[in-house]
């Protein structure tokens, strides 16, 4: 696609996002978007949001597990942008009307202690870049308008990102290796998995570097969920815990 075409799609994506109806272009039978162009659309949409005063607060890697890749129709991990305006403190109250088909993931996030200027240095010693690690609830607009889920639609819709609920009180896990993440949703979900949050950071930074993006000290990186994406609805109570580190909760109204 030409730069002008990318800009036009990005403008439409931003309008749809503001209307809480992301990705309406994908419902059109003739609309096609290659994966590289989908990233260009995501980045251009981000620039439009920055130009109107929003601040990028970090980045996410998504689709890191086989379960989520099957759900979302992707073969590889993807990245998305996080915005400061969409961070919420636990305990959070979420209105279902604020989202388009709200779904959540429970995962670990980290706050950077240094700029990632050299991704190879990150691969050799990731701990030096990390200030703290803690659990979060990642929020998603879980909707696909194309004939089937696709990586291009995921990426163009900012990896389905719709916000993050973070714990206020937490004890940093530092470079503690493998950590347990527990997800409870009302009385219908009680899942747990063990993951090393530093395993995906190199892949995230490498994918960002392809587009000239370098994460900075103080930014938040979401490291991807080892568990599925869970649709949630009104009256659901969500709890994500990393034992001895923090608990984060949200209720859907």
SEDREN-804938 format. One record per residue (C-alpha): y, x, z; residue in one letter. Coordinates in Angstrom, 2 decimals. Example, Ala and Ser with C-alpha at 12.3 -4.5 7.8 and 13.67 -1.06 7.14 Angstrom:
<pts>
+---------+---------+---------+----+
:      py :      px :      pz : aa :
+---------+---------+---------+----+
:   -4.50 :   12.30 :    7.80 :  a :
:   -1.06 :   13.67 :    7.14 :  s :
+---------+---------+---------+----+
</pts>
This chain:
<pts>
+---------+---------+---------+----+
:      py :      px :      pz : aa :
+---------+---------+---------+----+
:    0.00 :    0.00 :    0.00 :  x :
:    3.57 :    1.11 :   -0.60 :  x :
:    5.92 :    1.75 :    2.30 :  x :
:    7.78 :   -1.45 :    1.41 :  x :
:    4.56 :   -3.46 :    1.53 :  x :
:    3.65 :   -1.93 :    4.89 :  x :
:    7.09 :   -2.85 :    6.24 :  x :
:    6.73 :   -6.42 :    5.03 :  x :
:    3.32 :   -6.82 :    6.66 :  x :
:    4.60 :   -5.24 :    9.88 :  x :
:    7.53 :   -7.66 :   10.00 :  x :
:    5.14 :  -10.57 :    9.66 :  x :
:    2.83 :   -9.08 :   12.31 :  x :
:    5.71 :   -8.84 :   14.77 :  x :
:    6.78 :  -12.42 :   14.10 :  x :
:    3.20 :  -13.60 :   14.65 :  x :
:    2.85 :  -11.58 :   17.84 :  x :
:    6.04 :  -13.04 :   19.29 :  x :
:    4.73 :  -16.51 :   18.45 :  x :
:    1.41 :  -15.67 :   20.17 :  x :
:   -0.36 :  -16.23 :   16.86 :  x :
:   -1.35 :  -12.68 :   15.87 :  x :
:   -2.56 :  -11.75 :   12.42 :  x :
:   -2.02 :  -14.93 :   10.42 :  x :
:   -2.08 :  -12.91 :    7.17 :  x :
:   -5.79 :  -12.29 :    7.65 :  x :
:   -6.46 :  -16.01 :    7.18 :  x :
:   -5.27 :  -15.80 :    3.58 :  x :
:   -8.21 :  -15.41 :    1.14 :  x :
:   -6.38 :  -12.85 :   -1.02 :  x :
:   -5.11 :  -10.65 :    1.83 :  x :
:   -6.75 :   -7.21 :    1.96 :  x :
:   -5.91 :   -4.25 :    4.17 :  x :
:   -7.58 :   -0.84 :    4.14 :  x :
:   -8.18 :    0.79 :    7.52 :  x :
:   -5.64 :    3.59 :    6.96 :  x :
:   -3.06 :    1.00 :    5.95 :  x :
:   -3.92 :   -1.04 :    9.05 :  x :
:   -2.93 :    1.95 :   11.20 :  x :
:    0.28 :    2.30 :    9.21 :  x :
:    1.01 :   -1.38 :    9.87 :  x :
:    0.34 :   -0.92 :   13.59 :  x :
:    2.66 :    2.08 :   13.79 :  x :
:    5.40 :    0.36 :   11.78 :  x :
:    5.15 :   -2.73 :   13.99 :  x :
:    5.46 :   -0.47 :   17.03 :  x :
:    8.63 :    1.06 :   15.58 :  x :
:   10.10 :   -2.40 :   15.11 :  x :
:    9.40 :   -3.18 :   18.75 :  x :
:   10.97 :    0.11 :   19.87 :  x :
:   14.05 :   -0.55 :   17.72 :  x :
:   14.62 :   -3.84 :   19.51 :  x :
:   14.43 :   -2.16 :   22.92 :  x :
:   10.78 :   -2.10 :   23.95 :  x :
:    9.30 :    1.12 :   25.33 :  x :
:    5.91 :    2.62 :   24.52 :  x :
:    4.16 :    3.30 :   27.85 :  x :
:    0.97 :    4.87 :   26.52 :  x :
:   -2.06 :    4.31 :   24.33 :  x :
:   -5.55 :    2.85 :   24.39 :  x :
:   -8.82 :    3.72 :   22.81 :  x :
:  -11.02 :    0.75 :   22.06 :  x :
:  -14.45 :    0.00 :   20.67 :  x :
:  -16.05 :    2.95 :   22.46 :  x :
:  -19.31 :    1.15 :   23.26 :  x :
:  -21.96 :   -0.25 :   20.95 :  x :
:  -21.61 :   -3.67 :   22.60 :  x :
:  -17.89 :   -3.94 :   21.86 :  x :
:  -18.29 :   -2.57 :   18.32 :  x :
:  -20.78 :   -5.33 :   17.58 :  x :
:  -18.38 :   -7.90 :   19.02 :  x :
:  -15.41 :   -6.68 :   16.99 :  x :
:  -17.04 :   -5.63 :   13.74 :  x :
:  -16.17 :   -1.94 :   13.90 :  x :
:  -18.19 :    1.22 :   13.42 :  x :
:  -15.79 :    3.62 :   15.14 :  x :
:  -13.39 :    3.76 :   18.04 :  x :
:   -9.80 :    2.64 :   17.38 :  x :
:   -6.44 :    3.21 :   19.06 :  x :
:   -3.54 :    0.97 :   20.02 :  x :
:   -0.14 :    1.21 :   21.68 :  x :
:    0.77 :    0.06 :   25.21 :  x :
:    4.20 :   -1.38 :   25.98 :  x :
:    5.97 :   -1.14 :   29.33 :  x :
:    7.05 :   -4.79 :   29.09 :  x :
:    3.38 :   -5.87 :   29.16 :  x :
:    2.32 :   -4.07 :   32.34 :  x :
:    1.65 :   -6.35 :   35.31 :  x :
:    0.97 :   -5.49 :   38.93 :  x :
:   -2.11 :   -6.67 :   40.80 :  x :
:   -2.59 :   -9.33 :   42.03 :  x :
:   -1.39 :  -10.89 :   38.76 :  x :
:   -1.04 :  -14.52 :   37.78 :  x :
:   -1.77 :  -15.03 :   34.09 :  x :
:   -0.81 :  -18.19 :   32.24 :  x :
:   -3.38 :  -18.98 :   29.55 :  x :
:   -0.49 :  -20.28 :   27.43 :  x :
:    0.93 :  -16.75 :   27.19 :  x :
:   -2.05 :  -15.57 :   25.17 :  x :
:   -4.00 :  -16.43 :   22.06 :  x :
:   -7.63 :  -16.77 :   23.21 :  x :
:   -7.31 :  -14.55 :   26.29 :  x :
:  -10.10 :  -12.05 :   26.91 :  x :
:  -10.30 :   -9.08 :   29.27 :  x :
:  -11.95 :   -5.71 :   29.66 :  x :
:  -12.43 :   -3.82 :   32.90 :  x :
:  -11.97 :   -0.10 :   32.42 :  x :
:  -10.50 :    3.11 :   33.76 :  x :
:   -7.03 :    4.35 :   32.93 :  x :
:   -5.40 :    7.68 :   33.52 :  x :
:   -1.82 :    8.82 :   33.94 :  x :
:   -0.96 :   12.06 :   32.18 :  x :
:    0.40 :   15.00 :   34.15 :  x :
:    1.36 :   17.01 :   31.05 :  x :
:    2.16 :   16.51 :   27.37 :  x :
:   -0.84 :   16.77 :   25.06 :  x :
:    0.54 :   19.23 :   22.52 :  x :
:   -2.80 :   20.88 :   21.75 :  x :
:   -5.83 :   18.60 :   21.46 :  x :
:   -8.20 :   21.57 :   21.47 :  x :
:   -6.83 :   22.66 :   24.84 :  x :
:   -7.44 :   19.09 :   25.98 :  x :
:  -11.07 :   19.31 :   24.87 :  x :
:  -11.62 :   22.57 :   26.76 :  x :
:  -10.01 :   21.47 :   30.03 :  x :
:   -9.04 :   17.77 :   30.18 :  x :
:   -8.59 :   17.70 :   33.96 :  x :
:   -5.38 :   19.77 :   33.76 :  x :
:   -3.68 :   16.93 :   31.87 :  x :
:   -4.59 :   14.18 :   34.34 :  x :
:   -2.43 :   13.11 :   37.28 :  x :
:   -4.55 :   10.16 :   38.41 :  x :
:   -7.37 :    7.84 :   37.34 :  x :
:   -7.63 :    4.18 :   38.32 :  x :
:   -9.18 :    0.85 :   37.21 :  x :
:   -7.26 :   -1.72 :   35.17 :  x :
:   -7.72 :   -5.14 :   33.62 :  x :
:   -6.89 :   -4.90 :   29.93 :  x :
:   -5.68 :   -8.15 :   28.35 :  x :
:   -6.44 :   -9.15 :   24.75 :  x :
:   -5.53 :  -11.72 :   22.13 :  x :
:   -9.16 :  -12.29 :   21.15 :  x :
:   -8.90 :  -13.95 :   17.76 :  x :
:  -10.07 :  -13.13 :   14.25 :  x :
:   -8.70 :  -14.98 :   11.26 :  x :
:  -10.63 :  -13.17 :    8.53 :  x :
:  -14.06 :  -14.38 :    7.36 :  x :
:  -15.67 :  -11.98 :    9.86 :  x :
:  -14.45 :   -9.48 :   12.46 :  x :
:  -13.25 :   -6.23 :   10.88 :  x :
:  -11.83 :   -2.88 :   11.98 :  x :
:   -8.73 :   -3.42 :    9.83 :  x :
:   -7.87 :   -6.66 :   11.60 :  x :
:   -8.49 :   -5.10 :   15.01 :  x :
:   -6.25 :   -2.13 :   14.21 :  x :
:   -3.42 :   -4.07 :   12.55 :  x :
:   -3.35 :   -6.35 :   15.60 :  x :
:   -2.76 :   -3.30 :   17.82 :  x :
:   -6.43 :   -3.15 :   18.86 :  x :
:   -6.03 :   -6.72 :   20.20 :  x :
:   -3.80 :   -5.37 :   23.00 :  x :
:   -1.89 :   -7.99 :   25.01 :  x :
:   -1.12 :   -6.23 :   28.28 :  x :
:   -2.52 :   -4.37 :   31.29 :  x :
:   -2.88 :   -5.31 :   34.95 :  x :
:   -2.63 :   -2.23 :   37.17 :  x :
:   -3.29 :   -1.69 :   40.89 :  x :
:   -0.30 :   -0.97 :   43.10 :  x :
:   -2.30 :    0.72 :   45.85 :  x :
:   -4.76 :    3.34 :   44.66 :  x :
:   -6.34 :    6.63 :   45.57 :  x :
:   -6.50 :    8.98 :   42.61 :  x :
:   -9.98 :    9.87 :   41.41 :  x :
:   -8.73 :   13.13 :   39.92 :  x :
:  -11.40 :   14.86 :   37.84 :  x :
:  -14.25 :   13.18 :   39.67 :  x :
:  -16.65 :   12.99 :   36.71 :  x :
:  -18.64 :    9.78 :   36.35 :  x :
:  -17.20 :    6.74 :   38.10 :  x :
:  -18.42 :    3.18 :   38.52 :  x :
:  -16.50 :    0.23 :   37.11 :  x :
:  -17.35 :   -3.26 :   38.41 :  x :
:  -16.18 :   -6.46 :   36.70 :  x :
:  -16.39 :   -9.87 :   38.39 :  x :
:  -15.15 :  -13.07 :   36.76 :  x :
:  -15.35 :  -16.15 :   38.98 :  x :
:  -19.02 :  -16.93 :   39.56 :  x :
:  -20.26 :  -16.28 :   36.02 :  x :
:  -19.85 :  -12.52 :   35.43 :  x :
:  -20.85 :   -9.69 :   37.73 :  x :
:  -21.35 :   -6.48 :   35.72 :  x :
:  -21.09 :   -2.79 :   36.46 :  x :
:  -21.32 :    0.45 :   34.51 :  x :
:  -20.85 :    4.14 :   35.16 :  x :
:  -18.60 :    6.16 :   32.88 :  x :
:  -16.75 :    9.47 :   32.69 :  x :
:  -13.18 :    8.45 :   31.79 :  x :
:  -12.41 :   11.92 :   30.42 :  x :
:  -15.10 :   11.68 :   27.73 :  x :
:  -12.97 :    9.57 :   25.38 :  x :
:   -9.57 :   11.22 :   25.92 :  x :
:  -10.13 :   13.94 :   23.33 :  x :
:  -11.13 :   11.39 :   20.68 :  x :
:   -8.08 :    9.26 :   21.47 :  x :
:   -5.69 :   12.23 :   21.30 :  x :
:   -7.31 :   13.46 :   18.08 :  x :
:   -6.94 :   10.09 :   16.36 :  x :
:   -3.30 :    9.84 :   17.48 :  x :
:   -2.63 :   13.38 :   16.21 :  x :
:   -3.63 :   12.37 :   12.67 :  x :
:   -0.54 :   10.16 :   12.67 :  x :
:    1.69 :   12.73 :   14.39 :  x :
:    1.58 :   11.02 :   17.80 :  x :
:    1.44 :   13.20 :   20.95 :  x :
:    0.94 :   11.50 :   24.34 :  x :
:    3.47 :   12.60 :   26.95 :  x :
:    3.42 :   13.28 :   30.68 :  x :
:    3.73 :   10.06 :   32.66 :  x :
:    2.19 :    7.90 :   29.95 :  x :
:   -0.91 :    5.81 :   30.58 :  x :
:   -4.10 :    6.17 :   28.54 :  x :
:   -6.77 :    3.46 :   28.62 :  x :
:  -10.12 :    5.18 :   28.21 :  x :
:  -12.19 :    2.30 :   26.82 :  x :
:  -14.67 :   -0.07 :   28.42 :  x :
:  -18.41 :    0.55 :   28.70 :  x :
:  -18.79 :   -3.22 :   29.21 :  x :
:  -18.23 :   -6.13 :   26.79 :  x :
:  -15.04 :   -8.01 :   26.10 :  x :
:  -15.06 :  -11.18 :   28.24 :  x :
:  -13.26 :  -14.38 :   27.18 :  x :
:  -11.53 :  -16.00 :   30.18 :  x :
:   -9.79 :  -19.30 :   30.75 :  x :
:   -7.89 :  -21.45 :   33.21 :  x :
:   -8.92 :  -21.05 :   36.87 :  x :
:  -10.88 :  -17.84 :   36.23 :  x :
:  -10.50 :  -15.18 :   38.91 :  x :
:  -10.89 :  -11.62 :   37.62 :  x :
:  -11.65 :   -8.58 :   39.75 :  x :
:  -12.11 :   -5.03 :   38.47 :  x :
:  -13.03 :   -2.33 :   40.96 :  x :
:  -13.64 :    1.39 :   41.02 :  x :
:  -15.15 :    1.96 :   44.48 :  x :
:  -13.06 :    4.19 :   46.78 :  x :
:  -10.25 :    4.28 :   44.20 :  x :
:   -8.73 :    0.83 :   43.72 :  x :
:   -9.24 :   -2.88 :   43.09 :  x :
:   -7.22 :   -4.86 :   40.56 :  x :
:   -7.22 :   -8.66 :   40.38 :  x :
:   -5.80 :  -11.47 :   38.28 :  x :
:   -6.03 :  -15.25 :   38.20 :  x :
:   -5.67 :  -17.38 :   35.07 :  x :
:   -3.62 :  -20.55 :   35.48 :  x :
+---------+---------+---------+----+
</pts>
